[in-house]
């Protein structure tokens, strides 16, 4: 339902090139797009439907709204929102590609902006008329909605149901996501409808049409009794209309033996397996992973997946070293959010919002089942987001990221990798990933913990476009 500040239903407003008193090429965009009120030449496309002579009592023709995650319950900052001058650009392609912020919004957009920490956006001097397209994009997440009618010289607030990110492909574009399972974490659960918000129909085998594909990770061997266990390795019977249970492909299919499929994904999330399993991640796997992030892929690695850095090529392994220094399964620790750069400060600002309720102390994050494996981090090439200092140990990052290629200039970097010692779902009484329980039966909780909320923020930052000087 659309609302105007006048409380009136929309009226049909025809395009009116004569009302464009500012005859600029792109319609006089004042919202950060390519148009400029100082331009010259005739208006173009929907730029000819903008009235720059609205009375001061009403103000300019304006659109406002809030962008949320697919679940609709958490706001997203740094989402791009724009109205194209002509046809809506093609949807972003799947697979590793260079997704930079300076190419996301087309140069002829008649209005564009970026959401704030509350997910809010305001577009001023927008076209009036019927069937106006609005594009919302966060990395390769994209939703295009058509506004049936915009009345001249009014402020229109869009319903939040229209401006959240898509839950399925019928609503828009969802990145192609590979999630590996692990006995020590259940990252596959955070992507589902009750948490981040993706519909179950999008969880399929790679041969299916779904945008989320699950892969079986390596084993965990209990050091006390030698028992071996695995994370979830199959979809349950009757899931998504498949009468029989379907086994996940092995994690190794992502990288080999003949090239693998990793480059077909936009995001790869590695759930902790409980140990490094170095023997299952050969040199060819590390080469494939580095090539993937260098080409624009995005990787999220949890806890013992530090192996992707410690055993990587020399270029990647130089940024950090690891050990096994600390774990706390009995009490909740309070970590500090590093606010020395803008994105981490935004995380602190976001968590404290009443609409997020992820922290009760500004700049703090409560973490259950904490770990510390990081010994050294190259501060020139990585960004530290969250850290804490266990008793008797140095203050170390719980979450850091780096852009790739590592040795390229910022303007030439395309990919990103994140490492965290934080388990997404570390509570054995909560979501679990075990081979004796088929997906999604291990996903038992619906409420988000503070660390899950923080990691959702970070996952959307991971998938977003890169911007020199910001990340």
C-alpha positions, 0 to 999 in steps of 0.5 A, spaced: 500 500 500 502 506 498 501 512 502 502 520 500 503 525 505 496 528 503 493 522 505 490 521 498 490 515 493 494 516 487 492 520 481 494 518 474 499 523 472 501 523 465 509 524 463 510 531 462 516 534 458 513 541 458 514 541 466 521 539 466 523 546 467 531 544 468 532 541 461 538 537 463 540 531 460 539 526 466 533 529 469 536 533 474 538 528 479 540 530 485 541 524 489 548 522 487 546 519 480 550 521 474 545 527 473 546 534 475 542 540 475 548 544 472 548 539 465 546 542 459 541 539 453 534 536 453 531 531 458 532 524 457 527 518 458 524 518 465 528 525 466 522 528 462 517 526 467 520 530 473 517 536 475 522 541 478 517 547 479 513 544 485 510 549 490 514 550 497 508 548 501 508 540 498 516 540 496 519 536 491 516 529 488 519 524 493 520 517 494 521 514 501 522 507 504 526 502 508 530 496 505 530 490 510 533 483 509 529 478 506 526 476 512 523 483 513 525 484 520 532 487 520 534 493 516 540 494 511 545 499 510 549 501 504 543 498 499 543 502 492 536 504 490 535 508 484 530 509 478 533 508 471 532 513 466 530 507 461 530 500 461 531 496 467 539 494 466 540 486 466 540 482 472 547 481 475 550 474 472 552 469 477 559 467 479 566 470 481 566 477 477 568 484 479 562 487 482 565 494 484 560 500 487 562 505 481 558 500 476 552 498 480 548 504 478 547 506 471 550 512 469 543 515 466 539 513 473 534 519 474 535 518 481 539 514 486 541 514 493 544 509 498 540 506 505 542 509 511 544 505 518 536 504 519 535 501 512 532 508 510 532 511 503 529 518 500 529 519 493 527 526 491 525 529 484 523 523 482 519 522 476 511 522 476 507 518 472 505 510 472 509 504 472 515 507 475 521 502 476 525 502 482 531 498 483 534 495 490 541 492 490 546 489 495 551 486 491 548 481 487 542 481 491 537 485 487 529 487 487 526 491 482 519 493 484 514 497 479 510 503 483 503 503 479 503 511 480 506 516 483 503 523 484 506 529 482 509 534 488 507 529 493 512 524 498 510 517 497 512 512 502 513 505 500 510 499 504 516 495 507 514 488 504 516 491 497 522 494 499 525 488 503 530 483 499 527 477 495 526 471 498 526 467 492 527 468 485 520 470 483 521 476 487 528 478 484 535 476 484 539 472 489 546 470 489 548 463 488 551 461 494 555 454 496 554 452 504 559 447 506 556 443 512 560 441 519 559 438 525 561 444 529 557 449 526 550 449 522 551 455 518 546 452 513 541 454 518 542 461 518 540 462 511 533 459 511 526 463 512 526 464 519 533 467 520 536 471 514 529 469 510 531 465 504 525 460 502 526 453 502 525 452 495 531 455 494 535 450 497 537 444 492 542 440 489 547 444 484 543 440 479 537 444 481 534 451 480 535 453 487 540 459 489 543 455 495 547 449 494 549 445 500 555 441 500 558 435 505 564 437 509 569 433 512 569 429 518 571 430 526 574 425 530 573 426 537 580 426 541 578 422 547 574 416 544 576 417 537 569 417 534 568 420 528 562 424 526 560 429 520 555 435 519 549 434 515 549 430 509 543 430 505 536 433 504 530 429 508 525 425 504 519 429 501 523 436 502 522 440 496 517 435 493 523 430 492 520 423 495 527 420 497 532 423 501 538 427 497 545 426 498 549 433 498 555 433 494 562 432 497 565 439 499 571 437 494 567 438 488 568 445 489 575 445 487 576 438 483 579 434 480 578 437 474 577 445 476 571 444 480 565 448 480 567 454 485 567 459 480 560 458 479 558 461 486 557 468 488 558 466 495 562 460 499 560 459 506 565 454 510 561 451 516 567 449 521 568 442 521 571 441 528 578 440 525 582 443 519 582 436 515 588 439 512 589 432 508 582 433 504 584 440 502 590 439 497 594 444 494 589 444 488 584 446 493 587 452 495 589 455 488 582 454 486 580 458 492 585 464 491 583 464 483 576 465 486 577 470 490 582 474 485 576 474 480 571 477 485 568 471 489 566 472 496 568 467 502 566 466 509 570 461 513 568 459 520 573 457 525 578 451 523 577 453 516 583 458 518 586 452 514 584 456 507 589 461 510 594 457 514 595 452 508 594 457 502 599 460 497 604 464 500 601 470 498 595 469 502 598 465 508 602 471 509 597 475 512 595 471 518 598 465 522 594 461 527 594 456 533 589 453 538 589 458 544 583 459 547 576 456 548 570 458 552 564 453 552 561 455 559 560 463 559 558 468 554 564 473 553 563 480 551 567 482 545 569 489 542 567 492 535 573 495 532 570 502 530 577 505 527 574 504 520 567 506 517 564 499 516 565 496 523 563 503 526 556 502 522 556 495 525 556 498 532 551 503 530 547 497 527 547 492 533 544 498 538 538 500 534 532 498 537 529 495 531 536 490 531 536 489 539 543 486 538 547 489 543 545 492 550 552 496 550 554 500 544 561 497 541 560 491 544 558 484 542 556 478 546 559 471 543 557 464 546 562 458 545 568 463 543 574 461 540 581 464 539 586 461 534 589 467 531 596 469 533 598 474 527 594 478 522 597 483 517 594 490 519 596 493 513 592 488 508 586 486 513 581 489 517 579 487 524 572 488 525 571 484 532 576 482 537 577 480 545 582 479 550 582 472 554 585 472 560 593 471 559 592 472 552 593 478 547 588 482 544 586 478 537 581 479 532 575 475 532 573 477 525 577 480 520 577 481 512 581 482 506 580 484 499 583 480 493 587 480 489 592 482 495 597 485 492 593 489 487 591 496 488 585 498 491 582 500 485 583 493 482 581 489 487 574 485 486 574 479 491 573 478 499 574 473 504 572 473 511 575 469 517 571 468 524 573 464 530 565 465 531 561 459 530 554 462 527 550 457 531 555 454 537 549 452 541 548 444 542 541 446 544 540 450 538 541 449 531 545 443 529 549 440 523 549 432 524 549 426 519 544 423 523 539 429 522 537 431 515 536 438 513 532 442 515 531 438 521 537 440 525 535 447 524 530 448 530 531 455 532 527 461 529 530 467 534 537 470 532 542 471 537 546 477 537 552 473 534 547 471 528 545 478 527 552 481 527 554 475 522 548 477 518 550 484 517 557 481 515 554 477 510 551 482 507 557 486 507 561 481 504 556 480 498 556 488 497 560 491 492 567 494 493 569 501 494 576 503 494 578 506 501 572 503 504 572 495 502 
